[in-house]
Structure formats: structure tokens, C-alpha cells
Amino acid sequence: MDIRGTRLRKPSDEALAFTSSMADDGRIARQVISVNMAHMAALVRAGEVDRRVGAKCMKFLTGASSEIPPGVKSEDFHQQLEQEAVDLLGVETAGFLNYGKSRNDQVATAIRMELRESVLVLAGSIAELQAALLGQAKKNGAVLVPGYTHLQRAQPVTFAHHLFAHFDALQRDVERALELYARVNQSPMGSAAMAGTSVKVDRRYVAGLLGFSGLVRNAMDGASARDVAVESLSCATITALDVSRLAEELILWSSSEFGYLELADAYAASSSIMPQKKNAVVAEMARAKAGSVLGGLVAACAILKALPYSYNLDLQEVTPHLWRAMDDVTSAVRLLAGMVASASPRKERLSSAVQGDGSTAVGLANHLVREHGFSFRQAHAVVGELVRISADTGAPLQEVAASKLANVSAGFGKRVALDRRTIEAILDPARFLAKVATEGGANPRLIAKELDARQRDVASTRSSLSERKAALRASEQKLRTTAMGLAREVKSGD
């Protein structure tokens, strides 16, 4: 028996190929089988399906393969699975598999089950990248490096301070992922097509077997909502953007123009024609993937915009964008973790880069405010004029300040002269950072405390992920035990 019935004639091969999701259903096939198991267990438990019939169906499901053979022509894996059951068991038995449920709530449930695992994998990968950043901060954090605004030298910072900035952006990504997980982990099963069902199915029992922490309350919303896909794509996009900024810096800092980092060969590639080249290709692809992930978010939003409730097949087109984006950003995060962990800072180049570049000029301005009664705007103008003279003459700022400060400051109402040694101490990068007093600043004395706090963040993330993974494993085991117990009731010869 063809489970599609006789309401419509068989679609053309071209139309079936156009509307079929079989090419993408491999991602959720395992979850679809689990949903069928939980639903059948609930039907038998409620007395809606004879226990002997339920046992036969469950035996089929426990042995069903989630592999999709090539060349299968079907609307989707849901239909393919049920058709296989009908062909094997007969419609009198397998015809109860879809009793009280729809492909609408079934696919929504399977997507959430697969998505929650992808969210945990992504969060775990982010934690590994964070750990790699902290590893570099622990080994090389006290090294002074140029800090940039507008890609121009701004102020010196410690390497740890720069790494912590990336860490904290990623920490928000982790927090978003864990908050997202809670919303993804709500069960739509029992929504049926969109109105619920008169079949006595205990939705909370099914949700428990499938590892969900709660229910999508409204049946219409449960069958057709895809905001969790958009939210997941949004989280993936934000993470991809954060990762792309780190990737860009790995590319710039490892270039000969900067020369701040040496990347491990495992994450680089040579040129097909230029033998001297070492290209940061992994970082380049991580940077590019951010565009692809963003494209997936835009595509999903465009598909869902103004789509009427309840289910429409348009929703099917969202899912491939979701999986592709989750895979792309997770791969990028994992590979950048390896790149960061294996990179070698060129300490001598970094140390020389922060000497004599004028990036501590605000320290001299602050000194004029604190010790000589200038307003900050006056002091800013004085030092700005000294910097202009330095740029015009090519003389170091220290030299210009020692010889010109008195005359320049006099033009702003206060004549101040400082000896060369005092000026050099004020402009020295290490001493400049040692005076930073604000929490979260780049003072080297803060590194140990800041490192310890972020190590606790990573430990907390790993603990949260372990708890969620353990809960999912427990529910999987409960479902498997329930299913196998019922399947074993099939008598020999049945």
C-alpha cells in the first residue's frame, strides 16, 4: 500500500525532486526514528494501540536504519520510514505509526533534537578556543604589544589584555548559546498538524523520553514555529563575526609587514608558484565563513517573512541553511583554537614595536594635568603640538618634548619644562601601563587575577555542557530501554 493514499495522483518525478527533502534529511533521520519510538510508547501506554501491535512497530523501529540509500524517491525521510514499515509489517500493523501525530510536529521535534546537540557542540568548541587564548595569555601575557584603533597605533597593551578582549566576546557567545539551548529544548510533539489531537498522547511523557525540558505550549506554534532556527542562525552569525575578527588579526599579525606572530605550518599553505610564501589560509577561510553564515541568516529571515501560520513547505527550505551555518561556524572555531594554541609570538618584534612610536603620549598629557594644573583639553593640545613637530622633523617624541615643551606649553598659559629623564619615564610603555588604575585595564599586575577569573568561566561552561549532555544521554538510554522492552514482547513467528 502506498501510504500517500489515492487522494492525489502520483506527482511527476521532476515535481517530487523539487519538493523532496531527502537530500537533507540524513541530518535528522536518527532523531525521526527516536520520535517514532517515543510516540509509539505513548500510544501503547495510553491504550490507544494494542500492545502486540505496538511491540511489532517498536521492533521495526529499533532495527530501522538512519542511513538513506542513494536514489530513493520519496517526499522525505518521515514518509520513507513509514512506507518501509508498511511494506514489511503490513498496513494493519504499521498503519498505527502515524496515529495521533503529523509530519509537521515530527519534523519540528527532530530539528530541535538535532539542533540542541549542534548548539552544545558549538558552545564546547567556543570554550576550547577560549582555553587556547588563555593558554597564550598564561605563557606570553606580559609581553607588551601595540594596541590599535582605526588600525593605527593607539596605546600599548599587554598581549594578555588583547587576548582577554577576544575571550570576553566569545564568552558572550557561549552565554547566548546556553540561553538558546533552553529555548530549543522544548518539545512540539503532540501538536500534530497544528490543532493537537483527540488521540490520548501524554505530551510530557513523550517529551521526557526525548530529553526535552518542557513543551511548546501552543499546538499551532509547535508545528510551525522556526524562530529557534533564526535565533540559532543569529547566534552562529555573531560567533562567526567574532571569530572573523580574530582570524583577521592572525592574518595581519603573521604578515611580514607586522611580523608579530608565527603561525604553525599545519594551519598555513604554500603558493603554487612562489616558493617563499606561507599563506594563513585557515584564518582566511574562517574569515570568509562569516559571510556564508550571515547569508544563511538572511536567507532564513527572507523565507519566513510574512509566512502565514501554520505549516507551509517553505519551512523546509530554512533547515539546510541552519545546518550549514552551524557546521561552518563550529569548524571555524575549532580550527582557530588550534591556530591560536600553536602560534608563536615574536617577542622581540613586539617589544620593539611599542618603543618610541608616540603611543604613550596621553601619559604626558595626564602628567601635565595632574602635576601642572592644565585642563585635559589644554594638555591634549600641548602634547598634540609636540607630536606634530616630531612627525614633521622625524625626531623622537622624547627629544622633542625635552627641548620644546617649555615654549609650546607657554603658548597655553603655563610654561612647563621637564628634563629628558622625566619625559622618558613618563613615555615608557611599561611604566605607562603600570599606572593604569581602572578595573579591566591593561596593567600587567591585573593579568593573574583576570586569567584566574576567565579560567573559572571556561570551567563553568564545561560543567554546564557536561550536565546537559549527561541529561540527553540519560533520556536516550531511557527511550532505548523502553523501546527494547516493548520490542522484546514480539513472539517468535509474529
C-alpha positions in Angstrom: 0.0 0.0 0.0 1.2 3.5 -0.9 0.8 5.5 2.4 0.0 8.6 0.4 -3.3 7.1 -0.4 -5.4 7.9 -3.5 -6.5 11.4 -2.9 -3.9 12.7 -5.5 -2.3 11.0 -8.4 1.4 10.3 -8.2 3.5 13.5 -8.7 5.8 13.9 -11.6 9.4 12.9 -10.9 10.5 16.5 -11.5 8.0 17.9 -9.0 8.9 15.2 -6.4 12.6 16.1 -6.8 11.8 19.8 -6.5 9.8 19.4 -3.2 11.7 16.5 -1.6 13.9 17.0 1.4 15.5 13.6 1.2 18.9 15.1 0.3 19.0 16.9 3.7 17.0 14.5 5.9 20.0 12.4 6.7 20.9 15.0 9.4 17.7 14.3 11.3 17.0 10.6 10.4 18.2 9.2 13.7 16.1 11.7 15.5 13.0 10.9 13.4 13.3 7.2 14.4 13.6 8.3 18.1 10.5 10.4 17.8 8.5 7.5 16.4 9.7 5.3 19.2 8.6 7.7 21.9 5.3 8.3 20.2 4.5 4.6 19.9 5.5 4.1 23.5 3.0 6.8 24.5 0.2 5.2 22.3 0.7 1.8 23.9 0.9 3.3 27.4 -2.4 5.2 26.8 -4.1 2.1 25.5 -4.6 3.8 22.1 -2.7 1.0 20.3 -2.8 -2.7 21.1 0.3 -3.7 22.9 1.0 -6.6 20.5 0.7 -4.2 17.5 2.9 -1.6 19.3 5.5 -4.2 20.0 5.8 -5.1 16.3 6.1 -1.5 15.4 8.7 -0.9 18.1 10.7 -3.9 16.9 10.8 -2.4 13.4 11.9 1.0 14.8 14.7 -0.4 16.9 16.1 -2.1 13.9 15.5 0.7 11.4 18.5 2.3 9.7 19.1 6.1 9.7 21.1 5.7 6.5 19.3 6.9 3.4 20.1 4.7 0.4 21.0 6.7 -2.7 18.4 7.1 -5.4 15.4 6.8 -3.1 12.5 8.8 -4.4 10.3 10.0 -1.5 9.0 13.2 -0.2 11.0 13.0 3.0 12.6 10.5 5.4 9.4 10.5 7.5 7.4 9.1 4.6 10.2 6.7 3.7 10.4 5.3 7.1 6.7 4.7 7.4 6.5 3.2 3.9 9.2 0.8 4.8 7.3 -0.3 7.9 4.1 -0.8 5.9 5.9 -2.8 3.3 7.4 -5.0 6.0 4.7 -5.3 8.6 1.5 -4.6 6.6 -0.7 -1.6 6.9 -2.9 -3.3 9.6 0.1 -3.0 12.0 2.4 -0.3 10.7 -0.6 1.9 9.9 -0.6 2.9 13.5 2.8 4.6 13.4 1.4 8.0 12.4 -1.7 7.7 14.6 -2.1 10.9 16.6 0.9 12.7 15.0 1.8 14.6 11.9 4.9 15.1 9.9 4.6 18.7 11.0 5.2 18.2 14.7 7.5 15.2 14.0 9.9 17.3 11.8 9.8 20.2 14.2 10.7 17.9 17.1 13.5 16.1 15.1 15.0 19.5 14.1 15.1 20.7 17.7 16.7 17.4 18.9 19.5 17.7 16.3 19.8 21.4 16.8 20.3 21.2 20.6 23.2 18.8 20.0 24.7 21.2 17.5 24.3 24.1 19.9 26.2 22.1 22.6 29.0 21.2 20.2 29.3 24.8 19.1 29.5 26.0 22.8 32.1 23.4 23.5 34.2 24.5 20.6 34.0 28.1 21.7 35.2 27.0 25.2 38.2 25.3 23.5 39.1 28.5 21.6 38.8 30.4 24.9 41.1 27.9 26.6 43.6 28.4 23.7 43.5 32.1 24.3 44.1 31.7 28.0 47.0 29.3 27.3 48.7 32.0 25.3 47.9 34.6 28.0 49.5 32.4 30.6 52.7 31.8 28.6 53.1 35.2 26.9 50.6 37.5 28.5 53.1 40.0 30.0 54.6 40.8 26.6 53.8 44.4 25.5 52.1 44.8 22.1 50.8 47.7 20.2 47.1 48.4 20.6 45.2 49.8 17.7 42.2 52.0 16.9 41.3 52.7 13.3 44.2 50.2 12.6 46.6 53.0 13.7 48.9 52.7 16.7 46.9 53.9 19.7 48.3 52.7 23.1 50.5 49.9 24.2 48.8 47.0 25.9 49.8 43.6 27.2 49.4 40.6 25.0 47.1 39.2 27.7 44.9 42.2 27.6 44.4 41.8 23.8 43.7 38.1 24.2 41.2 38.8 27.0 39.2 41.1 24.8 38.7 38.2 22.3 37.9 35.9 25.2 35.2 38.1 26.6 33.4 38.5 23.2 33.5 34.7 22.9 32.1 34.4 26.5 29.0 36.3 25.4 28.7 33.9 22.5 28.8 30.9 24.9 26.2 32.5 27.2 24.0 33.2 24.2 24.3 29.5 23.1 23.4 28.2 26.5 20.4 30.5 26.7 19.4 29.4 23.2 19.6 25.8 24.3 16.9 26.3 26.8 14.5 27.6 24.2 15.4 24.9 21.6 14.9 22.2 24.2 11.1 22.4 24.2 9.0 19.6 22.7 6.5 20.3 19.9 5.3 16.6 19.8 1.6 16.3 20.4 0.9 19.4 18.3 0.0 17.1 15.4 -0.7 19.0 12.2 -1.4 22.3 14.2 -4.6 21.8 16.3 -3.5 19.0 18.6 -5.1 15.5 18.5 -8.0 13.7 20.1 -5.7 10.7 20.5 -4.7 10.4 24.1 -1.0 11.1 23.8 0.8 12.3 27.0 2.9 15.1 25.6 5.0 15.3 28.8 5.7 11.6 28.8 6.9 11.9 25.2 9.0 15.0 25.9 10.7 13.2 28.8 11.6 10.2 26.7 13.1 12.5 24.1 15.1 14.6 26.6 13.2 17.8 26.4 12.9 20.0 29.5 9.4 21.3 28.6 6.7 21.8 25.9 6.0 24.3 23.2 2.6 25.2 24.7 0.5 26.1 21.6 0.0 23.3 19.0 -0.1 25.7 16.1 3.1 27.4 17.3 4.7 24.0 17.9 4.1 22.7 14.4 5.2 25.8 12.5 7.5 28.0 14.6 11.0 28.3 13.3 12.2 31.2 15.4 14.6 28.8 17.2 16.3 28.3 13.7 16.5 32.1 13.3 17.9 32.5 16.8 20.4 29.8 16.2 21.5 31.4 13.0 21.7 34.7 14.8 23.9 33.2 17.5 26.0 31.4 14.9 26.4 34.7 12.9 27.5 36.7 16.0 30.0 34.0 16.8 31.2 33.9 13.2 31.7 37.7 13.3 33.7 37.5 16.5 35.8 34.7 15.0 36.4 36.6 11.8 37.9 39.5 13.7 40.3 37.1 15.4 41.1 35.5 12.1 41.8 38.9 10.5 44.3 39.7 13.3 46.0 36.3 12.8 46.4 37.1 9.1 47.7 40.7 9.7 49.9 39.8 12.7 51.5 36.9 10.8 52.3 39.0 7.7 55.8 40.3 7.1 54.5 43.9 7.5 53.6 43.2 11.1 55.7 40.2 11.9 54.1 39.8 15.4 53.2 36.1 15.1 54.5 32.9 13.6 51.7 30.5 12.7 52.2 26.8 12.8 52.7 25.2 9.3 49.6 22.9 10.0 47.3 25.9 9.5 49.1 27.5 6.5 49.7 26.7 2.8 52.3 27.4 0.3 52.0 29.1 -3.1 51.8 27.0 -6.3 54.3 29.4 -7.9 56.1 31.5 -5.2 58.2 29.2 -3.1 58.7 31.7 -0.3 55.0 32.1 0.6 53.3 31.0 3.8 49.6 31.8 3.5 47.3 31.9 6.5 44.6 30.0 4.5 42.7 28.6 7.5 42.2 32.0 9.0 41.2 33.3 5.6 38.5 30.6 5.3 37.3 31.3 8.9 37.0 35.0 7.9 35.1 34.0 4.7 32.7 31.6 6.5 31.3 34.6 8.5 29.8 35.8 5.2 28.3 32.4 4.4 26.8 32.1 7.9 25.4 35.6 7.7 23.9 34.7 4.3 22.2 31.7 5.9 20.6 34.0 8.5 19.4 36.5 5.8 18.0 33.6 3.7 16.1 32.1 6.6 14.6 35.5 7.5 13.6 36.1 3.9 11.9 32.7 3.7 10.0 33.2 7.0 9.0 36.8 6.4 5.2 37.2 6.2 4.7 33.4 6.1 1.2 32.7 7.4 0.6 30.3 10.2 0.6 27.3 10.4 2.8 24.9 8.5 3.9 25.6 4.9 6.5 23.7 3.0 8.5 26.9 2.8 9.8 26.0 6.2 11.6 23.0 4.7 13.9 25.4 2.9 15.1 27.0 6.2 16.7 23.8 7.6 19.6 23.4 5.1 20.8 26.9 5.9 20.6 26.1 9.6 22.8 23.0 9.4 25.3 24.6 7.0 25.8 27.6 9.3 26.1 25.6 12.4 28.7 23.3 10.8 30.6 26.2 9.2 31.0 28.3 12.4 31.8 25.2 14.5 34.6 24.2 12.1 36.0 27.7 12.1 36.0 28.0 15.9 37.7 24.6 16.2 40.4 25.4 13.7 41.1 28.8 15.1 41.5 27.1 18.5 44.3 25.1 17.0 45.9 28.1 15.3 45.9 30.2 18.5 47.3 27.4 20.7 50.1 26.7 18.3 51.0 30.3 17.3 54.4 31.7 18.5 54.5 35.4 19.3 57.7 37.2 18.1 58.6 38.8 21.4 61.5 40.9 20.2 59.5 42.4 17.3 56.6 43.1 19.6 58.8 44.8 22.2 60.5 47.0 19.6 57.1 47.9 18.1 55.9 49.7 21.2 59.1 51.8 21.7 59.2 55.3 20.5 56.0 55.3 18.5 54.3 58.0 20.4 51.5 55.7 21.6 52.1 56.7 25.3 51.5 60.5 24.5 48.4 60.6 26.6 50.6 59.8 29.6 52.4 63.0 29.1 49.1 64.9 28.8 47.8 63.3 32.0 51.1 64.3 33.8 50.5 67.9 32.7 47.0 67.8 34.2 48.0 66.1 37.4 51.2 67.9 38.2 51.0 71.2 36.5 47.4 72.4 36.6 46.4 72.2 32.9 42.9 71.1 31.9 43.0 68.0 29.9 42.0 69.8 26.7 44.9 72.2 27.2 47.3 69.4 27.9 46.0 67.5 24.9 46.7 70.5 22.7 50.2 70.9 24.1 51.2 67.3 23.5 49.5 67.2 20.1 51.7 70.1 19.0 54.8 68.2 20.2 53.7 65.2 18.3 53.2 67.3 15.2 56.8 68.6 15.5 58.1 65.1 16.0 56.2 63.9 12.8 57.5 66.9 10.8 61.1 66.6 11.9 61.4 62.9 12.3 62.8 63.4 15.8 61.7 61.1 18.6 58.8 62.5 20.8 61.0 62.2 23.9 63.6 64.5 22.3 61.1 67.0 21.0 59.3 67.2 24.4 62.6 67.7 26.3 63.5 70.6 24.0 60.2 72.2 23.0 57.8 71.6 25.9 58.6 74.8 27.7 57.9 77.0 24.6 54.8 75.1 23.5 53.2 75.0 26.9 53.8 78.7 27.4 51.5 79.3 24.4 48.7 77.8 26.5 49.3 80.0 29.6 51.7 77.8 31.7 55.4 77.4 31.0 56.5 73.9 32.0 59.9 72.3 31.4 60.7 68.7 32.1 64.1 67.0 31.8 64.8 64.2 29.3 64.9 61.5 32.0 61.5 62.5 33.4 59.9 62.6 30.0 61.4 59.2 29.1 60.0 57.7 32.3 56.5 59.2 31.5 56.5 57.9 28.0 58.0 54.5 28.8 55.4 51.8 27.8 55.9 49.6 30.8 55.6 52.5 33.2 52.7 53.9 31.3 50.8 50.6 31.8 51.8 50.3 35.4 49.9 53.5 36.1 46.6 52.2 34.6 44.3 52.1 37.6 40.9 51.1 36.2 39.4 47.7 36.5 39.6 45.8 33.2 42.6 47.9 32.1 45.9 46.7 30.7 48.0 47.0 33.8 50.3 43.9 33.9 49.6 43.5 37.6 46.0 42.5 36.7 46.9 39.6 34.4 47.0 36.9 37.1 43.6 37.9 38.5 42.0 38.3 35.1 43.4 35.0 34.0 42.0 33.2 37.0 38.5 34.7 36.6 38.4 33.6 32.9 39.6 30.1 33.7 36.7 29.8 36.0 34.4 30.9 33.2 35.7 28.1 31.0 35.3 25.6 33.8 31.7 26.7 34.4 30.9 26.4 30.7 32.4 22.9 30.5 30.4 21.9 33.6 27.1 23.2 32.2 27.7 21.4 28.9 28.5 18.2 30.8 25.3 18.4 32.7 23.2 18.9 29.5 25.0 16.1 27.7 24.5 13.8 30.6 20.8 14.6 30.7 20.5 13.8 27.0 22.4 10.5 27.3 20.1 9.5 30.2 17.0 10.3 28.2 18.4 8.3 25.2 19.0 5.4 27.4 15.5 5.6 28.9 14.0 5.7 25.4 16.1 2.8 24.3 15.2 0.7 27.3 11.5 1.5 26.9 11.6 0.7 23.2 13.7 -2.5 23.5 11.5 -3.7 26.4 8.4 -3.4 24.2 10.1 -4.8 21.1 11.1 -8.0 23.0 7.4 -8.7 23.5 7.1 -9.8 19.9 6.7 -13.5 19.9 8.6 -15.8 17.7 6.8 -16.3 14.3 4.9 -13.0 14.5 
